[in-house]
């Protein structure tokens, strides 16, 4: 798969994931909502590491500058 995420997109996802994890472990986010957001944070980290967002593919969205 070709990378479809730019560096700004990847950094923003990592920051949002870090905030969600911090809120979860400080008991600000609890219960089912906390677990769901923790899963979302994990997905953000994975997509940031690989540079590919599966949701962007059907819409042909690219935030990376490479063609």
Buried (B, 14 or more C-beta within 10 A) or exposed (E): EEBBBBEEBBEBBBEBBEEBBEBBEEEEBEEEEBEEBBEEBEBBBEBBEEBBBEEBEEEEEBBBEEE
